């Protein structure tokens, strides 16, 4: 099945099975507090749905665009969010945009005209610029520094894997 078909299937699955049931205020609090249980639960559900649809958590070079679960973090604010990152695997996992799961719902960072002015302002105030770390594995991605992941982010991501795979990205917490 072409990657675009899998990406659409993944988006449909998470919209119906996960996103529609998220308490976004609770998720935002969980991402940015000492109790990250809810954030880890949502990210793990997104990761498990990815594995179910794509049949792997290892991104393959024969895939083109993929939408992967991720943690996003504002570089200047340190604010965390669960979200999705779109990658082009044909160009060494070039980043093509993100969806932030915020207290205001899902906000697309690509200037989508459907974004409300409040959503745009929220992203600008809390996340721009931002770093991201995703749950799938991509050997060829030189854009993401998995050696320097903030502890709060690494803790949430590591809860996505079975105990014996918690070093999936060999993350070093800062």
Secondary structure, 3 states (H helix, E strand, C coil): CCHHHHHHHHHHHHHHHCHHHCCHHHHHHHHCCCCCHHHHHHHHHHHHHHHHHHCCCECCCCCCEEEEEEEEEECCCCCEEEEEEEEEHHHCCEEEEEEEEECCEEEECCCCCCCCHHHHHHHHHHCCCEEEEECCECCCCCCCCCCCECHHHHHHHHCCCCHHHCCCCCCCEC
